[in-house]
């Protein structure tokens, strides 16, 4: 493109584009169609060369690029090459057969290198089209396409031997045989995701064929894996840097004692046989470990945290949510030994108090994510101390922390300008004044959960609307003082909203629904539910049909106890959204 732009000079600019437009309009500038299209071209367009146009195209959504691609040959040449990656879902197809869409995209984007069909329900026929149409792919995501079987995976391997990344997570019928057939051809894979596939210890033996290239492997949910198979894997794949074994209940952690020192990320969440001793073996064998997840490993206690602190000084992320017994003692040792810690999940540990927060404030200034859900002994004072010491905090979860309220929220507003996510559902009382301060101090908020904060009024929403235009997810469930005026103003100011929870906001009416339909084209999840006898007046047939017509990406709709919605309207909504929406009634 650059050579063409330099060689063609002015001919590669908008003059040639205009000529092409006129030709499509009938051959001359006098054509009404040609004249109209030429008039639509911005005046400054003539100063843009092909390279600049290609850069512009990189910011556009796929549908817009397709439209520009169809204007004329010159525009097709300018706008076709930049698209090297593509994500197709069942929602985006809107009823179009996937195989037809793949053929069309192959004609327009012949150089495509990255393709994601996650959530597209791709089947064997679609895989056949994919294998013949996209020969340049190096990255392919088929997560959740559970109709795929071993024969389809073998076909992918034979047609695309150059693949470097492949995700088959959730393809439950892919077994050891399919994996072996795939790896007989794909010898350059560096990332392989096999979560919840039918893989056993025997299947892991075939990974030896990519032992020199494999750096990332996901075997989450592969229930037949044992310590023996994982130990053999460790010996055969010395370059492995990331390993996911979530839900592998027969893996104890001792299998990882011979883990490669290159391992940086390890997930053992839900592996119930993992103990403090097993984590200790991993920590001593892999001192460069950066991330480890031990969520719901019931035998993990403070001892594991102390061992990680002693041997893994570079640790940046730790998940010990809902483990055995984690207390202030373990968290304090962790904070003293892991000064690079940026993410910590402590969900469900009632023995964690303000002492832990003070320790984190003193030892982990880079902390950006902290989950304290159900840590019921944490208070405003501890959160305020943490906020002051950790200005890079971006996400904080204090749901069900009844001693954390408006004081903590105000401290976050004063000291954490980069905060993007805050969860306060069923925490201590948060009032309008605290939310006003939060919106002013944290304008980057993208997720805000204020559920069951029944002190809030429209004043809080108006403040968020004025300051937080990047908001994508909002929950004000059970905030029963909110009115149409406040919610309508907020949705008009936050066009990127994709998740909105208005459950049991009993003062809202169809006016709010009309505002959502008018201003939230990206909406994916909406909760309008109520309770028996709550008098929920928000959802009506007319309002929901208008919403479905405007919000094409809607995937989840809760209308439980909305008595004004008929069964016929629900069926019509599903038709409008091509059956891509889950309606809870």
Secondary structure, 3 states (H helix, E strand, C coil): CHHHHHHHHHHHCHHHHHHHHHHHHCCCCCCHHHHHHHHHCCHHHHHCCHHHHHHHHCCCCHHHHHHHHCCCHHHHHHHHCCCCEEECCHHHHCCCCHHHHHHHHHHHCCCCCEEECCCCCCCHHHHHHHHHHCCCCCEEECCCCCCCEHHHHHHHHHHCCCCCEEECCCCCECEHHHHHHHHCCCCCCCEEECCCCECEHHHHHHHHHHCCCCCEEECCCCCECCHHHHHHHHHHCCCCCEEECCCCCCCCCHHHHHCCCCCCEEECCCCCCCEHHHHHHHHHHCCCCCEEECCCCCECEHHHHHHHHHHCCCCCEEECCCCCECCHHHHHHHHHHCCCCCEEECCCCCCCEHHHHHHHHHHCCCCCEEECCCCCECCHHHHHHHHHHCCCCCEEECCCCCCCCHHHHHHHHHHCCCCCEEECCCCCCCCHHHHHHHHHHCCCCCEEECCCCCCCCHHHHHHHHHHCCCCCEEECCCCCCCCHHHHHHHHHHCCCCCEEECCCCCCCCHHHHHHHHHHCCCCCEEECCCCCCCCCCCCCHHHHHHHHHHCCCCCEEECCCCCCCCHHHHHHHHHHCCCCCEEEC
